[in-house]
Amino acid sequence: MNDSRRTQPMSRKIGIIGVGMMGHGIARNIALAGWPLAYLDHPGNQPAEDLDAAGATRIDALPDLVAQSDVVVLVVTGSREIERIVLADEAFIRALRPGTIVVDCSTGIPAVTRRAAARVEAAGGRFCDAAMTRTPKEAEAGRLNLLIGGDEKTVAELTPLFELFSENRFHAGPVGAGQTLKLIHNFVSLGSVALIGEAAACAAENGIAAEILVDCLRRGGGHGAALDRVAPFLLEGETAQMRFTNANAFKDVGYYDELAGATGTRRDIAKGVLAALGWLNDNGFGAAMAPEAAEAFRQKNDRREGP
């Protein structure tokens, strides 16, 4: 983390809901910068003793966290969780104080994001979506990419906070635009990972060594971030470069498919990627990390075929 960030602590209190694989890194960078931070204690959190040691406050009840926060950062899985927390839970809305800013860092359906924003704004708050790309490794290093939707004033006000845990920021437009850009990004990224997984499975079954396949792709048109994240698994069985499950990939590409369907653009490739990810989830590989699809796709007649 850049040392200059430590010298500009925000007087506003930050509350974070979701200290999982991505949220922990976000919380850690905020706390280490000396900003006032509280986080919701939840079974889904990563170990948080380091946050406590950095001065963060552990809060047991969601309404208490919201009531004491000037900015509430939601780092949850997707639209289902946003609906449950913001749209279905009256306690969240009742606890909001006028002027509180809610930042949604999940990956979700833009229409749900806009509904959540409308509810927050009706309660006197403000809303910004700041979907993330990159991995938990970059989250811990404070080097995420943020895809942002919100009005110019709110985004400018939040930028010093965003700078604590992100390297690149893309203001895509009004509320919901960040989520739209995230779904497009994840379709390309996760679709590429799935494609490489299928290709690697076919290569292995045809006697092509993983080292040769990876070297060939790296020196040709197959090189890119997706290969860099899958290659450690192909070569060494490591998934640390992409701690992202097939279940989450299926969710995100499903969201993209819904977006493209509502937009009216072609989605033939999205349907193919969704079918491949659906097969993984239906056949017991949902909890596996995305690069592990390269091994899963080697399964043939001993498992049920997908669409």
N, C-alpha and C positions, 0 to 999 in steps of 0.2 A: 504494500500500500504506500502511496506517495506521502511523504512526511508532511507536506504542506496541508494535507487534509486534516491533520491532527490539530493544527493551530486555528481552525475556524469552526469550533463547535457550535451547533445550532441551539438556540435557547428553547426551541420547541421540543416537546416530548414525543418520541417515536415509539409506537407499539407495533409489534409484529406477531401475526398469527400464521403459524406454519414454519417450524424450525426443522424441516426435513433436510434432504440431501442438498437442495438449493438454498433453502431459507437459512440454514445454519451459517453458510458462508456470508450471506447478506447481513445477518445479525452480528456476526463476529466482526466484520469490517466497520459496522456502525459503532459497535461498542468500543473497539480499539481506537477509534478516532475521538473518543471522549464525548460522544453525543448521548444525551439522556435516552436510554432504551429500556423498554419492558417487553417481555415475550410471554405468550400464553403457554402454560405448562400443559402438555398433551402427550398421550402415549406414542403418537407418531413422530415425535421430535427425535432428532439425533441427540447423543449425549451433550448436555449443555453446561457442564461444570466450567468449561473455559469461558462461556458467556458470563456466568456468575462471577468468575474471577476478574473479568474485565469490567465489572461494575453494572452489568445488566440486572434487572429486577424480574424475578419469576412471579407471574400472576396466575392464580388458579382459575378465576372465573372470567369468561369473555366480556361480560358487561363492565366489569371493573377495569379491564385493560382498555376498552374503548373509551370509557368515561374519563380516564386520566390522560389520554393521548391527543396530541394535536394533529399527528399524522398516523394513520393506521395502515400498515402494509400487509396485504394478504398474499402469502406465498403458498397457495394450496394447489391441488391437482388440476381442477378444471371447473367448467360451468356448473356441474352438479354441486360442488362444494360452495361455489359462489351463491347459487340459488338457496342453498340451505342456510348459509351464514347471513347473507344480506337480504334476500327476498322472503325467506320463510321464517326467520327468527326475529320476532318483534324486539327482543332484548337488545340486539345489535343496534337497531334504529333508535330505540328509546335512549340508549346510552350515548349516542352521538351528541356532541356539543356544537352549537352554531359555528361554522367556519372550519370544522374538522375536515381534513383531506383524507379520502380513502384511496389508496393506491393498490390496484389489482395486478399482481405479478404472475397470475396463473396463465394457463393456456386455455382459452375458452371460445365459445361461440359469440361472435360480435353482437348479435341481437340480445343475448342474455346480458352481456356487459353493458349495453346501453340501457336495459331495463334496471339493472342494479344502480347505474349512475343516476337515473331518473329518481329512484327511490331515495338515494342518499341526498340528492339535491333538494327534493321535496322536504326533507328533514332539516334543511339548512346547511348541509355539508357540501363539499366539492369532491369530484371524482376524477381519477386519471388511471388509464390502463398502461402498464409498463411490462409487457410480456418479455421473457428472457430467452436468449439463445446462449449457446455454449454449455458447459458441463459443470458438475459440482467442483471439479478441480479449479476452474476459472472463478466460480463463485467464492471459493475460499481465498483465492488470490486477489479478489476485487476487480476481476477483469471480464465481467459479463458484458454481453451486448443487450441493450434495452430497446425494445420496439414500442414506441410511446404513442398513445392517443389521448388528447386533452386540449383545452384551450391554451393559448400562448402564455397567458399570465400564470396559470397554475403550473404549467411545465417549467417555466423560468424559475418560479418559486421553489420547485422541487429539485432543480438541477444540482445544487450543492449536495443534497442528500444522495441523489443518483450517482454523483461522481465518486462517492465513497466505495461503491461496489460494482461499478461498471467502467469499461474502457471505451466503448463506443455507444452512442445514443442516436437513435433515428426517430425523429418526431414525424410520424406518418400522417397526422391529421387530427380531426376531432376524436372524441371518445369513441372507442371501438375500432379505430383505424390501426392501433397497435396490435390488437388481436387479429385483425384481418391480415396484416403483414406477417405476423407470427405463423398463422396457419399456412400461408403460402410458403414461407421459409421452411417450415417443418415438413411439408409435403415434399419439397425438393430434397431436403437433407435426409429424412427418414426413408423416402422412396429410393434414394441412392444407396443407403445402407442395405435395404432389403434386396435391391438389385445385385449388389456385390455379394451378399450372402448366398443368393441363388447361384450366381456364377461360380463362387468358390466351391459350393457343394458339387456342382457339375464337374468342375475341374478336378476335385479330389477323387470323385468316382471314376474319372477317366485317367487317373494316374499322373496328373500334373501336380508337381510338388508345390506346396504353398509358397516357398521362397521364390520359385520361378514365376508363379502367377503374380505375386505382389511386385516383384521387380519389373515384370513386363508392364503391368498397369501403371506403376510409378513413372516409367519412362515413356509413357504414351498418353492417349486421350482418357484413360481411366483414372488418372491421378487427381486427387482433390481431398477435401477435408473428410469426406465419408470414408475413403480408403485409409487415410491416416488413423481413423478411429477403429476401423475393423481389422487392419493389418496386425496389431499386437495380439489379437485373439487368434488369427490364422497362423501366426508364426510362433507364439509362445503361450497361447491359452489365456491371455490376460484381457480383462474387460475394463481396466481402470480408466482407459481413455474415453469410455462411453458408458457411464453408469446410468443407463436409461432402459427401462424394461420394454419388452414387446407389448405388454398390456398398455403402457402409456403411448407407445407408437401407434397402436391400433386406435386408441382414443383420439389422438391428434389428427391422424389421417381421416378418421371418420368425421371429425369436425370440419376438416377441409372439404371433404366430399359433400357435406351438407351446405357449406358456403358456396361451393361451385354450382351445386344444384340450384340454390336460390338465385345465384347470379345468372345462370343460364349458359355458362361456358361449357365446353366439352370437358368431360372428366373420365374418359376411357382408361387412361393410365392410372388415375386415382383408384378406379374400381379394381384394377389388377393388383395394385399395391395393397389395397384394403383386403382383397381376397387372400393374399399371401399372409398378411398379418393376422387375419381371422383364422387361418389354418393353424398358425403358431399358437394362438390363444385357445383354440378348440382342442388342441392336442397336447396340452400340458406344458407349453413353453412360454406362457404369458409372463411368469415371474422372472424368466431368464433375461439377461441383458441383450440389447439389440444385436451386438456383434455375434452372439451365440446362435443366431439364426443360421449362420453358415454351416454349423454342425447339425442343427435340427433339420434343415432342408435335405440332408442326406437320407433321412428316413423315407422309405418307399412303401412297399406293399404291407408292411407291418403296422402302418397307421392309416387312419381314415383320410381319403383324399378330400381336399377342399373344393370350392366351386371351380 
